[in-house]
């Protein structure tokens, strides 16, 4: 399900919405909620990869590594593919 209003949301609003949804899933004692959280964990990794690759067009891998709290080499190795 895609929510059209999200395209106009600020980064802070998007983060708050994602955190609220994840927190709600975490408090449900349900196999489906747990499975959804496991799937979301992998999806967040994929999205982080996409974001790093997008930023590499306008930032150095050293800068991306600094944002992530790692070295340029580690950032490039992890997200350049």
Secondary structure as UniProt FT lines:
FT   HELIX           4..8
FT   HELIX           11..26
FT   HELIX           31..55
FT   TURN            56..58
FT   HELIX           61..68
FT   HELIX           72..79
//
